[in-house]
Amino acid sequence: MAGIELEALDDMPWERLESALGLHPPREMRRALRRLALKGGAATEEDCYPLFDCFGLGTGRVASVATAALPFVVALAGDPGMGARATLVQLLAGLSEMAAEADPGLVDAGWHGRGGSSVRGSGLFADPLPGCGGSPPPRGGEGALLEQWQAETDPTVRLPVLLALGTAAVSSAQAGLVGRCGRW
């Protein structure tokens, strides 16, 4: 079993949470997380697809089910034995980016206090993900990319992060970001 307690997952009041999409009710989030936890090292990218659907990436909305599920996803992604670890980090990067860009009225009130801080504090964006065949493609907003750039020591990973950071800086209003990148 991967890095989450199934009892805690089962104790969550999923039926009281709101989902981003009606097609994926909150109980589906619990099922998707449970399947990943039980698969552990055998989990694949394909096993994560139901989780992406449950989070409703691309909807521009962060529902309460996303806030509730986030600590479980962070725990799974932080488990070195998790087979789909890189995909879970990509999911977390997408969630962080979506929450940062979403209209504040479409982001669950608990996200900024609980959700966002658990992603930023996890250190997963700076983790080179040993045992996963390398780092995931750089994703996330300028802050996540800058964090990965500053923490990364492998030049083969730093170059794609630098390119993604440059693209993000050019497309954002934060023109001063490129000057803060520091060392090569």
FENLINZI-V937351 format. One record per pair of residues at least 4 apart in sequence whose ideal C-beta (glycine too) atoms are under 6 Angstrom apart, sorted by the first residue. I is the first residue (numbers start at 1). J is the second residue. D is the distance in Angstrom with one decimal. If there is no record, write none. Layout:
BEGIN
I|J|D ; I|J|D
END
This chain:
BEGIN
1|37|5.7 ; 1|40|5.8 ; 2|37|4.7 ; 2|40|4.4 ; 2|76|5.2 ; 2|79|4.8 ; 2|82|5.0 ; 3|75|4.5 ; 3|76|5.9 ; 3|79|3.3 ; 4|37|5.0 ; 4|72|5.0 ; 4|75|4.6 ; 4|76|5.9 ; 9|33|5.8 ; 12|68|5.8 ; 14|26|4.3 ; 14|27|5.2 ; 14|30|4.9 ; 17|26|4.3 ; 17|64|4.6 ; 17|65|4.2 ; 17|68|5.5 ; 18|63|4.8 ; 18|64|4.7 ; 19|24|5.6 ; 19|25|5.5 ; 19|26|5.2 ; 19|63|5.4 ; 19|65|4.9 ; 20|56|2.7 ; 20|59|5.0 ; 20|61|4.9 ; 20|63|4.3 ; 21|56|4.8 ; 24|28|4.8 ; 24|53|5.2 ; 24|54|4.6 ; 26|65|4.4 ; 28|54|5.4 ; 29|54|4.2 ; 29|65|5.2 ; 29|69|5.0 ; 32|50|4.1 ; 32|51|4.5 ; 32|54|5.5 ; 33|72|5.1 ; 36|43|5.3 ; 36|47|5.9 ; 36|76|5.8 ; 39|43|3.9 ; 39|47|5.8 ; 40|81|5.9 ; 41|81|5.0 ; 41|83|4.8 ; 42|83|5.5 ; 43|47|4.6 ; 43|83|4.0 ; 43|84|4.1 ; 44|84|5.8 ; 45|84|5.8 ; 45|87|4.5 ; 47|84|5.7 ; 48|84|5.1 ; 48|87|4.6 ; 52|57|5.6 ; 55|66|5.3 ; 57|94|5.1 ; 60|102|5.0 ; 60|106|6.0 ; 61|106|4.4 ; 62|66|5.0 ; 62|99|4.9 ; 62|107|4.5 ; 62|108|5.2 ; 62|111|5.1 ; 63|108|5.9 ; 64|108|4.7 ; 65|69|6.0 ; 67|108|4.6 ; 67|110|4.4 ; 67|111|4.9 ; 67|114|6.0 ; 67|115|4.5 ; 70|115|4.6 ; 70|118|5.7 ; 71|118|5.5 ; 73|88|6.0 ; 74|118|5.2 ; 74|122|4.9 ; 76|82|5.4 ; 76|88|5.6 ; 77|85|5.7 ; 77|88|3.7 ; 77|89|5.2 ; 77|124|5.4 ; 84|88|5.8 ; 85|129|5.8 ; 85|132|5.0 ; 86|129|5.4 ; 86|132|4.5 ; 86|136|4.3 ; 89|124|5.1 ; 89|136|5.2 ; 90|136|4.8 ; 90|139|5.8 ; 92|119|5.3 ; 93|139|3.8 ; 93|140|3.9 ; 93|144|6.0 ; 96|119|5.2 ; 96|140|5.6 ; 96|144|5.9 ; 97|140|5.4 ; 97|141|5.2 ; 98|102|5.9 ; 99|107|5.6 ; 99|111|5.7 ; 100|141|5.2 ; 102|106|4.9 ; 102|107|5.1 ; 107|111|5.1 ; 110|114|4.9 ; 111|115|3.9 ; 111|116|5.7 ; 112|116|5.2 ; 117|121|5.5 ; 125|144|4.6 ; 125|147|5.4 ; 125|148|5.0 ; 126|147|5.5 ; 126|148|5.1 ; 126|151|3.3 ; 128|135|5.2 ; 129|135|5.5 ; 135|157|4.8 ; 138|145|5.8 ; 138|160|5.4 ; 138|161|4.6 ; 138|164|3.8 ; 140|144|3.0 ; 140|145|5.7 ; 142|146|5.9 ; 142|168|4.9 ; 142|174|5.8 ; 142|177|5.4 ; 145|164|5.5 ; 145|165|4.4 ; 145|168|5.8 ; 148|152|5.7 ; 148|161|5.1 ; 149|161|5.0 ; 149|165|5.7 ; 149|181|5.8 ; 152|157|5.2 ; 152|158|4.9 ; 158|162|5.9 ; 168|172|6.0 ; 169|177|4.3 ; 169|178|4.8
END
